[in-house]
């Protein structure tokens, strides 16, 4: 197995030290594996897409506008 050195801030290390029952290397390994699985799934989906970059940008703008409208409505209703 290949070794990887990871630096963490002192405060994070102190917090980790409060839980010696946790094998942190196993946790980090699992998180890396999950992130890679997610990225590979995204890559597979994107490779089959027929959307152009412009299509994606237009769709993202519509989603952003819709979410902004929704949140404004939620805030308006909550202020009542």
N, CA, C and O atoms as a printed pandas DataFrame, in Angstrom:
     atom_number atom_name residue_name chain_id  residue_number  x_coord  y_coord  z_coord
0              1         N          UNK        A               1    0.850   -1.174    0.000
1              2        CA          UNK        A               1    0.000    0.000    0.000
2              3         C          UNK        A               1    0.897    1.239    0.000
3              4         O          UNK        A               1    1.956    1.257    0.628
4              5         N          UNK        A               2    0.456    2.261   -0.709
5              6        CA          UNK        A               2    1.185    3.526   -0.773
6              7         C          UNK        A               2    0.853    4.337    0.468
7              8         O          UNK        A               2   -0.270    4.289    0.970
8              9         N          UNK        A               3    1.828    5.077    0.956
9             10        CA          UNK        A               3    1.641    5.916    2.132
10            11         C          UNK        A               3    1.372    7.357    1.708
11            12         O          UNK        A               3    1.939    7.841    0.729
12            13         N          UNK        A               4    0.513    8.027    2.444
13            14        CA          UNK        A               4    0.169    9.422    2.177
14            15         C          UNK        A               4    0.298   10.184    3.488
15            16         O          UNK        A               4   -0.240    9.761    4.512
16            17         N          UNK        A               5    1.002   11.296    3.461
17            18        CA          UNK        A               5    1.140   12.125    4.654
18            19         C          UNK        A               5    0.153   13.272    4.554
19            20         O          UNK        A               5    0.046   13.932    3.520
20            21         N          UNK        A               6   -0.559   13.496    5.634
21            22        CA          UNK        A               6   -1.590   14.521    5.668
22            23         C          UNK        A               6   -1.298   15.472    6.820
23            24         O          UNK        A               6   -1.040   15.029    7.940
24            25         N          UNK        A               7   -1.335   16.759    6.559
25            26        CA          UNK        A               7   -1.155   17.765    7.614
26            27         C          UNK        A               7   -2.518   18.271    8.049
27            28         O          UNK        A               7   -3.391   18.536    7.223
28            29         N          UNK        A               8   -2.688   18.402    9.365
29            30        CA          UNK        A               8   -3.920   18.964    9.907
30            31         C          UNK        A               8   -3.533   20.053   10.906
31            32         O          UNK        A               8   -2.468   19.983   11.521
32            33         N          UNK        A               9   -4.387   21.048   11.067
33            34        CA          UNK        A               9   -4.099   22.100   12.046
34            35         C          UNK        A               9   -4.060   21.515   13.463
35            36         O          UNK        A               9   -4.720   20.514   13.741
36            37         N          UNK        A              10   -3.290   22.139   14.350
37            38        CA          UNK        A              10   -3.172   21.624   15.727
38            39         C          UNK        A              10   -4.509   21.438   16.437
39            40         O          UNK        A              10   -4.698   20.445   17.140
40            41         N          UNK        A              11   -5.436   22.374   16.265
41            42        CA          UNK        A              11   -6.733   22.246   16.942
42            43         C          UNK        A              11   -7.497   21.013   16.455
43            44         O          UNK        A              11   -8.141   20.324   17.246
44            45         N          UNK        A              12   -7.424   20.741   15.161
45            46        CA          UNK        A              12   -8.073   19.549   14.625
46            47         C          UNK        A              12   -7.432   18.290   15.196
47            48         O          UNK        A              12   -8.130   17.334   15.535
48            49         N          UNK        A              13   -6.117   18.287   15.300
49            50        CA          UNK        A              13   -5.403   17.131   15.874
50            51         C          UNK        A              13   -5.813   16.910   17.328
51            52         O          UNK        A              13   -5.992   15.769   17.754
52            53         N          UNK        A              14   -5.962   17.985   18.085
53            54        CA          UNK        A              14   -6.413   17.855   19.482
54            55         C          UNK        A              14   -7.784   17.205   19.544
55            56         O          UNK        A              14   -8.032   16.333   20.378
56            57         N          UNK        A              15   -8.675   17.636   18.653
57            58        CA          UNK        A              15  -10.018   17.058   18.626
58            59         C          UNK        A              15   -9.970   15.592   18.243
59            60         O          UNK        A              15  -10.686   14.770   18.816
60            61         N          UNK        A              16   -9.127   15.263   17.279
61            62        CA          UNK        A              16   -8.983   13.864   16.862
62            63         C          UNK        A              16   -8.449   13.019   18.011
63            64         O          UNK        A              16   -8.875   11.881   18.205
64            65         N          UNK        A              17   -7.516   13.581   18.770
65            66        CA          UNK        A              17   -6.907   12.847   19.884
66            67         C          UNK        A              17   -7.901   12.517   20.980
67            68         O          UNK        A              17   -7.668   11.604   21.772
68            69         N          UNK        A              18   -9.002   13.246   21.037
69            70        CA          UNK        A              18  -10.048   12.955   22.032
70            71         C          UNK        A              18  -10.821   11.678   21.694
71            72         O          UNK        A              18  -11.621   11.193   22.494
72            73         N          UNK        A              19  -10.568   11.141   20.495
73            74        CA          UNK        A              19  -11.269    9.931   20.051
74            75         C          UNK        A              19  -10.267    8.889   19.553
75            76         O          UNK        A              19  -10.197    8.600   18.359
76            77         N          UNK        A              20   -9.491    8.328   20.489
77            78        CA          UNK        A              20   -8.479    7.342   20.074
78            79         C          UNK        A              20   -9.094    6.046   19.533
79            80         O          UNK        A              20   -8.399    5.234   18.923
80            81         N          UNK        A              21  -10.385    5.857   19.756
81            82        CA          UNK        A              21  -11.046    4.644   19.259
82            83         C          UNK        A              21  -11.240    4.682   17.738
83            84         O          UNK        A              21  -11.499    3.653   17.115
84            85         N          UNK        A              22  -11.113    5.852   17.161
85            86        CA          UNK        A              22  -11.293    6.013   15.715
86            87         C          UNK        A              22   -9.971    5.811   15.009
87            88         O          UNK        A              22   -8.953    6.393   15.384
88            89         N          UNK        A              23   -9.997    4.979   13.983
89            90        CA          UNK        A              23   -8.814    4.818   13.141
90            91         C          UNK        A              23   -8.949    5.828   12.005
91            92         O          UNK        A              23   -9.583    5.564   10.984
92            93         N          UNK        A              24   -8.333    6.993   12.211
93            94        CA          UNK        A              24   -8.503    8.109   11.309
94            95         C          UNK        A              24   -8.034    7.801    9.896
95            96         O          UNK        A              24   -8.610    8.303    8.931
96            97         N          UNK        A              25   -7.008    6.991    9.765
97            98        CA          UNK        A              25   -6.550    6.658    8.411
98            99         C          UNK        A              25   -7.632    5.897    7.649
99           100         O          UNK        A              25   -7.799    6.091    6.444
100          101         N          UNK        A              26   -8.363    5.036    8.344
101          102        CA          UNK        A              26   -9.471    4.319    7.687
102          103         C          UNK        A              26  -10.573    5.285    7.271
103          104         O          UNK        A              26  -11.156    5.145    6.195
104          105         N          UNK        A              27  -10.858    6.270    8.132
105          106        CA          UNK        A              27  -11.893    7.249    7.826
106          107         C          UNK        A              27  -11.514    8.073    6.598
107          108         O          UNK        A              27  -12.334    8.285    5.705
108          109         N          UNK        A              28  -10.273    8.531    6.563
109          110        CA          UNK        A              28   -9.811    9.335    5.429
110          111         C          UNK        A              28   -9.825    8.507    4.153
111          112         O          UNK        A              28  -10.226    8.994    3.096
112          113         N          UNK        A              29   -9.387    7.257    4.251
113          114        CA          UNK        A              29   -9.389    6.367    3.090
114          115         C          UNK        A              29  -10.806    6.193    2.539
115          116         O          UNK        A              29  -11.006    6.212    1.325
116          117         N          UNK        A              30  -11.780    6.025    3.423
117          118        CA          UNK        A              30  -13.177    5.855    2.994
118          119         C          UNK        A              30  -13.712    7.131    2.340
119          120         O          UNK        A              30  -14.433    7.066    1.345
120          121         N          UNK        A              31  -13.360    8.281    2.898
121          122        CA          UNK        A              31  -13.820    9.554    2.329
122          123         C          UNK        A              31  -13.227    9.756    0.938
123          124         O          UNK        A              31  -13.927   10.182    0.020
124          125         N          UNK        A              32  -11.944    9.453    0.780
125          126        CA          UNK        A              32  -11.300    9.590   -0.532
126          127         C          UNK        A              32  -11.964    8.656   -1.541
127          128         O          UNK        A              32  -12.252    9.057   -2.669
128          129         N          UNK        A              33  -12.205    7.417   -1.135
129          130        CA          UNK        A              33  -12.834    6.446   -2.035
130          131         C          UNK        A              33  -14.230    6.919   -2.455
131          132         O          UNK        A              33  -14.596    6.801   -3.624
132          133         N          UNK        A              34  -15.010    7.453   -1.508
133          134        CA          UNK        A              34  -16.362    7.939   -1.824
134          135         C          UNK        A              34  -16.297    9.126   -2.778
135          136         O          UNK        A              34  -17.082    9.212   -3.722
136          137         N          UNK        A              35  -15.369   10.032   -2.533
137          138        CA          UNK        A              35  -15.235   11.200   -3.410
138          139         C          UNK        A              35  -14.869   10.762   -4.824
139          140         O          UNK        A              35  -15.405   11.293   -5.797
140          141         N          UNK        A              36  -13.960    9.800   -4.942
141          142        CA          UNK        A              36  -13.580    9.290   -6.260
142          143         C          UNK        A              36  -14.752    8.600   -6.947
143          144         O          UNK        A              36  -14.952    8.770   -8.150
144          145         N          UNK        A              37  -15.531    7.820   -6.192
145          146        CA          UNK        A              37  -16.730    7.190   -6.764
146          147         C          UNK        A              37  -17.686    8.246   -7.312
147          148         O          UNK        A              37  -18.220    8.099   -8.412
148          149         N          UNK        A              38  -17.898    9.313   -6.537
149          150        CA          UNK        A              38  -18.788   10.391   -6.969
150          151         C          UNK        A              38  -18.263   11.063   -8.243
151          152         O          UNK        A              38  -19.024   11.319   -9.176
152          153         N          UNK        A              39  -16.965   11.343   -8.272
153          154        CA          UNK        A              39  -16.374   11.979   -9.447
154          155         C          UNK        A              39  -16.469   11.085  -10.683
155          156         O          UNK        A              39  -16.754   11.564  -11.781
156          157         N          UNK        A              40  -16.231    9.791  -10.501
157          158        CA          UNK        A              40  -16.305    8.859  -11.632
158          159         C          UNK        A              40  -17.734    8.741  -12.151
159          160         O          UNK        A              40  -17.950    8.629  -13.357
160          161         N          UNK        A              41  -18.713    8.765  -11.239
161          162        CA          UNK        A              41  -20.112    8.751  -11.662
162          163         C          UNK        A              41  -20.432   10.012  -12.460
163          164         O          UNK        A              41  -21.080    9.944  -13.505
164          165         N          UNK        A              42  -19.980   11.147  -11.972
165          166        CA          UNK        A              42  -20.189   12.412  -12.680
166          167         C          UNK        A              42  -19.537   12.368  -14.057
167          168         O          UNK        A              42  -20.136   12.794  -15.045
168          169         N          UNK        A              43  -18.318   11.856  -14.123
169          170        CA          UNK        A              43  -17.620   11.751  -15.410
170          171         C          UNK        A              43  -18.390   10.866  -16.389
171          172         O          UNK        A              43  -18.505   11.193  -17.570
172          173         N          UNK        A              44  -18.921    9.731  -15.889
173          174        CA          UNK        A              44  -19.684    8.828  -16.763
174          175         C          UNK        A              44  -20.938    9.513  -17.289
175          176         O          UNK        A              44  -21.258    9.419  -18.474
176          177         N          UNK        A              45  -21.643   10.201  -16.402
177          178        CA          UNK        A              45  -22.857   10.908  -16.828
178          179         C          UNK        A              45  -22.527   12.010  -17.826
179          180         O          UNK        A              45  -23.221   12.172  -18.830
180          181         N          UNK        A              46  -21.478   12.758  -17.553
181          182        CA          UNK        A              46  -21.105   13.867  -18.441
182          183         C          UNK        A              46  -20.647   13.355  -19.801
183          184         O          UNK        A              46  -20.871   14.013  -20.817
184          185         N          UNK        A              47  -20.010   12.194  -19.831
185          186        CA          UNK        A              47  -19.502   11.680  -21.106
186          187         C          UNK        A              47  -20.635   11.279  -22.052
187          188         O          UNK        A              47  -20.448   11.237  -23.268
188          189         N          UNK        A              48  -21.817   10.985  -21.486
189          190        CA          UNK        A              48  -22.964   10.602  -22.311
190          191         C          UNK        A              48  -23.850   11.791  -22.674
191          192         O          UNK        A              48  -24.755   11.674  -23.501
192          193         N          UNK        A              49  -23.583   12.923  -22.055
193          194        CA          UNK        A              49  -24.430   14.096  -22.254
194          195         C          UNK        A              49  -24.212   14.700  -23.633
195          196         O          UNK        A              49  -23.097   14.726  -24.155
196          197         N          UNK        A              50  -25.297   15.181  -24.202
197          198        CA          UNK        A              50  -25.213   15.868  -25.478
198          199         C          UNK        A              50  -25.364   17.375  -25.295
199          200         O          UNK        A              50  -25.452   18.123  -26.269
200          201         N          UNK        A              51  -25.393   17.812  -24.028
201          202        CA          UNK        A              51  -25.497   19.238  -23.758
202          203         C          UNK        A              51  -24.181   19.930  -24.098
203          204         O          UNK        A              51  -23.096   19.394  -23.870
204          205         N          UNK        A              52  -24.304   21.122  -24.645
205          206        CA          UNK        A              52  -23.112   21.925  -24.895
206          207         C          UNK        A              52  -22.815   22.733  -23.631
207          208         O          UNK        A              52  -23.635   22.797  -22.716
208          209         N          UNK        A              53  -21.650   23.339  -23.596
209          210        CA          UNK        A              53  -21.302   24.198  -22.464
210          211         C          UNK        A              53  -22.316   25.332  -22.334
211          212         O          UNK        A              53  -22.696   25.705  -21.224
212          213         N          UNK        A              54  -22.750   25.873  -23.458
213          214        CA          UNK        A              54  -23.744   26.951  -23.440
214          215         C          UNK        A              54  -25.061   26.448  -22.849
215          216         O          UNK        A              54  -25.697   27.146  -22.059
216          217         N          UNK        A              55  -25.473   25.229  -23.236
217          218        CA          UNK        A              55  -26.699   24.643  -22.686
218          219         C          UNK        A              55  -26.606   24.534  -21.165
219          220         O          UNK        A              55  -27.555   24.863  -20.454
220          221         N          UNK        A              56  -25.473   24.078  -20.679
221          222        CA          UNK        A              56  -25.271   23.901  -19.236
222          223         C          UNK        A              56  -25.336   25.251  -18.535
223          224         O          UNK        A              56  -25.969   25.379  -17.487
224          225         N          UNK        A              57  -24.685   26.258  -19.111
225          226        CA          UNK        A              57  -24.710   27.592  -18.505
226          227         C          UNK        A              57  -26.132   28.149  -18.456
227          228         O          UNK        A              57  -26.527   28.744  -17.454
228          229         N          UNK        A              58  -26.904   27.961  -19.530
229          230        CA          UNK        A              58  -28.288   28.442  -19.557
230          231         C          UNK        A              58  -29.142   27.707  -18.530
231          232         O          UNK        A              58  -29.955   28.321  -17.839
232          233         N          UNK        A              59  -28.958   26.411  -18.433
233          234        CA          UNK        A              59  -29.700   25.625  -17.463
234          235         C          UNK        A              59  -29.339   26.040  -16.038
235          236         O          UNK        A              59  -30.218   26.174  -15.187
236          237         N          UNK        A              60  -28.060   26.242  -15.782
237          238        CA          UNK        A              60  -27.615   26.670  -14.451
238          239         C          UNK        A              60  -28.216   28.026  -14.094
239          240         O          UNK        A              60  -28.633   28.238  -12.955
240          241         N          UNK        A              61  -28.263   28.940  -15.055
241          242        CA          UNK        A              61  -28.841   30.267  -14.809
242          243         C          UNK        A              61  -30.330   30.146  -14.466
243          244         O          UNK        A              61  -30.820   30.848  -13.580
244          245         N          UNK        A              62  -31.046   29.262  -15.161
245          246        CA          UNK        A              62  -32.467   29.064  -14.871
246          247         C          UNK        A              62  -32.671   28.468  -13.482
247          248         O          UNK        A              62  -33.576   28.871  -12.753
248          249         N          UNK        A              63  -31.831   27.514  -13.126
249          250        CA          UNK        A              63  -31.922   26.902  -11.793
250          251         C          UNK        A              63  -31.635   27.958  -10.727
251          252         O          UNK        A              63  -32.360   28.054   -9.737
252          253         N          UNK        A              64  -30.578   28.748  -10.928
253          254        CA          UNK        A              64  -30.239   29.804   -9.970
254          255         C          UNK        A              64  -31.392   30.787   -9.805
255          256         O          UNK        A              64  -31.745   31.153   -8.685
256          257         N          UNK        A              65  -31.971   31.207  -10.912
257          258        CA          UNK        A              65  -33.085   32.162  -10.858
258          259         C          UNK        A              65  -34.284   31.551  -10.137
259          260         O          UNK        A              65  -34.934   32.220   -9.334
260          261         N          UNK        A              66  -34.572   30.302  -10.417
261          262        CA          UNK        A              66  -35.686   29.624   -9.762
262          263         C          UNK        A              66  -35.470   29.471   -8.269
263          264         O          UNK        A              66  -36.395   29.663   -7.480
264          265         N          UNK        A              67  -34.246   29.124   -7.878
265          266        CA          UNK        A              67  -33.938   28.985   -6.453
266          267         C          UNK        A              67  -34.017   30.336   -5.749
267          268         O          UNK        A              67  -34.527   30.423   -4.632
268          269         N          UNK        A              68  -33.518   31.384   -6.389
269          270        CA          UNK        A              68  -33.587   32.720   -5.791
270          271         C          UNK        A              68  -35.043   33.127   -5.582
271          272         O          UNK        A              68  -35.403   33.663   -4.533
272          273         N          UNK        A              69  -35.870   32.871   -6.582
273          274        CA          UNK        A              69  -37.296   33.209   -6.482
274          275         C          UNK        A              69  -37.946   32.432   -5.337
275          276         O          UNK        A              69  -38.725   32.988   -4.563
276          277         N          UNK        A              70  -37.621   31.155   -5.239
277          278        CA          UNK        A              70  -38.190   30.311   -4.186
278          279         C          UNK        A              70  -37.793   30.815   -2.803
279          280         O          UNK        A              70  -38.637   30.903   -1.911
280          281         N          UNK        A              71  -36.518   31.146   -2.617
281          282        CA          UNK        A              71  -36.049   31.611   -1.311
282          283         C          UNK        A              71  -36.656   32.962   -0.959
283          284         O          UNK        A              71  -36.969   33.214    0.205
284          285         N          UNK        A              72  -36.824   33.826   -1.940
285          286        CA          UNK        A              72  -37.475   35.112   -1.668
286          287         C          UNK        A              72  -38.899   34.892   -1.183
287          288         O          UNK        A              72  -39.358   35.563   -0.259
288          289         N          UNK        A              73  -39.601   33.946   -1.811
289          290        CA          UNK        A              73  -40.975   33.631   -1.402
290          291         C          UNK        A              73  -41.000   33.039    0.000
291          292         O          UNK        A              73  -41.864   33.393    0.803
292          293         N          UNK        A              74  -40.077   32.155    0.300
293          294        CA          UNK        A              74  -40.013   31.546    1.635
294          295         C          UNK        A              74  -39.764   32.634    2.682
295          296         O          UNK        A              74  -40.405   32.643    3.733
296          297         N          UNK        A              75  -38.841   33.543    2.398
297          298        CA          UNK        A              75  -38.546   34.627    3.350
298          299         C          UNK        A              75  -39.749   35.541    3.502
299          300         O          UNK        A              75  -40.052   35.992    4.607
300          301         N          UNK        A              76  -40.442   35.820    2.391
301          302        CA          UNK        A              76  -41.626   36.685    2.457
302          303         C          UNK        A              76  -42.696   36.067    3.346
303          304         O          UNK        A              76  -43.279   36.754    4.185
304          305         N          UNK        A              77  -42.953   34.790    3.169
305          306        CA          UNK        A              77  -43.962   34.083    3.953
306          307         C          UNK        A              77  -43.538   34.010    5.422
307          308         O          UNK        A              77  -44.373   34.152    6.315
308          309         N          UNK        A              78  -42.256   33.791    5.671
309          310        CA          UNK        A              78  -41.768   33.672    7.052
310          311         C          UNK        A              78  -41.864   34.982    7.823
311          312         O          UNK        A              78  -41.962   34.973    9.050
312          313         N          UNK        A              79  -41.837   36.103    7.117
313          314        CA          UNK        A              79  -41.912   37.412    7.779
314          315         C          UNK        A              79  -43.316   37.766    8.252
315          316         O          UNK        A              79  -43.488   38.696    9.040
316          317         N          UNK        A              80  -44.297   37.051    7.789
317          318        CA          UNK        A              80  -45.695   37.349    8.147
318          319         C          UNK        A              80  -45.961   37.131    9.599
319          320         O          UNK        A              80  -47.084   37.336   10.059
